[in-house]
Every structure is written in C-alpha cells, then in structure tokens.
Amino acid sequence: MFSSYRLESPRKLIRALVAVVAVLVATIAPFSATASAEKVDVQFEYITVNSGDSMWDLAEYYASGQDPRDWIADVVNLNGLESSSLVAGQQIALP
C-alpha cells in the first residue's frame, strides 16, 4: 500500500509537522510544573485537645484577627480531618 507512495511536496510535510508540534506544545505547556531547589522550613504549632474544646474556642484563642471560619478550614485541611469535630486527647497541628 505504501510502497507506491511518493512524497510530492516536502514543504507540506514540514508544515504539517510544525503544526502538530505547535498544537502539542500549546496543550502541554500550561500543565508543566517546575520544582524549586529552595528549602522551605515550615513549622507548625501542635496542641493536644482538651475535654470540651471546640474549633471555635481554638480559633478564638489562636486566630485572633482572622476570620474563624477560614482558620478552622485551614486546620481541618492541614490535619486531614473529615469534619471540624474534636476529640479530647487528639493532637492537631495549627497553621
């Protein structure tokens, strides 16, 4: 089938290849990521939850000046919690 194929116009082939490469670059480039060699030293404060503590109590004490809802959401995400409920004796990291 391809044995009788003859390349009539090399320019058309080159244009087609350039177009394919341009489309690939345009679709892949926005999703590329770069890693940084910088070390970031992140430290968290860890606390042990006392009996009767709630996230609102902790937000009131540790997040003064912030919206407590945002702070609570950060604590839930940081600790991989499924809800904002706390259990006495539980250790959590604070942002």
Number of C-alpha atoms within 10 A of each C-alpha: 4 5 5 6 7 7 9 8 8 9 10 11 12 11 11 12 12 12 12 12 12 12 11 11 11 11 11 10 9 8 7 7 7 5 5 7 6 6 6 7 5 6 9 10 8 11 13 13 17 13 11 9 14 16 19 15 12 17 20 15 10 14 17 11 8 11 11 19 12 12 21 20 14 14 19 19 13 14 13 10 13 8 10 13 10 17 13 12 11 11 14 19 14 20 16
